[in-house]
């Protein structure tokens, strides 16, 4: 089975396709922006990477969402709820944790079928 790396760098690839699945790296928005702005940018980037892998958000299997402050849960969900494919919602978990820098407020990781 082949492995295809999308936008590989020295540390990581933005996505890896193996078999019938695509694994995305954790996506973050522009540092210092609001939770709404970061979530919107992240979801647009997920759409872009999924398209490069030959799939769409309707085929997302799982999503992990990390917030640097769980008090931002409703703000993030307001954006997520407008984006997610309501006919095909993924399994999802949301947790709170410090992210790579205090400027990042949201990080989202998805796995999708191709």
KOLZALUM-901902 format. One record per residue (C-alpha): x, y, z; residue number from 0. Coordinates in steps of 0.02 Angstrom, whole numbers, plus 50000, padded with zeros to 5 digits. Layout:
// residues N
> east	north	up	num
> X	Y	Z	NUM
...
//
This chain:
// residues 114
> east	north	up	num
> 50000	50000	50000	0
> 50069	50170	49954	1
> 50089	50320	50066	2
> 50063	50495	49993	3
> 50121	50645	50092	4
> 50039	50812	50059	5
> 50142	50968	50089	6
> 50284	50878	50180	7
> 50407	50980	50281	8
> 50560	50936	50383	9
> 50456	50909	50541	10
> 50289	50847	50475	11
> 50171	50834	50328	12
> 50008	50930	50327	13
> 49918	50771	50275	14
> 49960	50589	50242	15
> 49855	50474	50133	16
> 49872	50289	50167	17
> 49751	50164	50095	18
> 49575	50234	50105	19
> 49611	50362	50242	20
> 49687	50535	50255	21
> 49764	50594	50417	22
> 49781	50782	50439	23
> 49907	50866	50551	24
> 49837	50978	50685	25
> 49778	51138	50603	26
> 49789	51307	50688	27
> 49733	51481	50637	28
> 49829	51644	50630	29
> 49910	51683	50798	30
> 49825	51815	50903	31
> 49656	51807	50815	32
> 49491	51770	50902	33
> 49424	51594	50927	34
> 49295	51628	50791	35
> 49427	51689	50668	36
> 49547	51547	50707	37
> 49411	51413	50694	38
> 49349	51485	50529	39
> 49526	51484	50457	40
> 49561	51308	50522	41
> 49403	51237	50443	42
> 49444	51320	50276	43
> 49618	51242	50283	44
> 49542	51071	50324	45
> 49429	51088	50171	46
> 49581	51133	50064	47
> 49687	50987	50126	48
> 49544	50863	50109	49
> 49520	50921	49928	50
> 49705	50892	49894	51
> 49682	50716	49963	52
> 49530	50687	49852	53
> 49394	50693	49984	54
> 49276	50812	50074	55
> 49213	50855	50247	56
> 49067	50735	50220	57
> 49192	50593	50239	58
> 49274	50649	50401	59
> 49277	50501	50520	60
> 49346	50583	50677	61
> 49389	50756	50738	62
> 49491	50806	50890	63
> 49473	50986	50943	64
> 49590	51066	51069	65
> 49550	51232	51151	66
> 49673	51327	51258	67
> 49524	51380	51365	68
> 49366	51275	51379	69
> 49268	51435	51410	70
> 49283	51459	51220	71
> 49185	51299	51186	72
> 49023	51386	51133	73
> 49115	51512	51022	74
> 49208	51373	50931	75
> 49049	51269	50916	76
> 48956	51415	50836	77
> 49079	51407	50691	78
> 49091	51216	50688	79
> 48901	51196	50684	80
> 48889	51305	50529	81
> 49026	51207	50441	82
> 49002	51023	50485	83
> 48908	50913	50362	84
> 48748	50887	50461	85
> 48704	50728	50363	86
> 48876	50654	50401	87
> 48943	50719	50567	88
> 49105	50638	50625	89
> 49143	50562	50793	90
> 49217	50708	50891	91
> 49308	50747	51051	92
> 49349	50918	51122	93
> 49475	50947	51259	94
> 49565	51089	51343	95
> 49754	51100	51343	96
> 49892	51228	51323	97
> 49934	51241	51138	98
> 50105	51271	51059	99
> 50099	51457	51100	100
> 49972	51565	51194	101
> 49930	51646	51026	102
> 49847	51485	50967	103
> 49675	51463	51041	104
> 49608	51316	50938	105
> 49686	51164	50854	106
> 49588	51036	50754	107
> 49645	50865	50694	108
> 49541	50757	50577	109
> 49547	50586	50496	110
> 49439	50559	50342	111
> 49397	50422	50218	112
> 49459	50451	50041	113
//
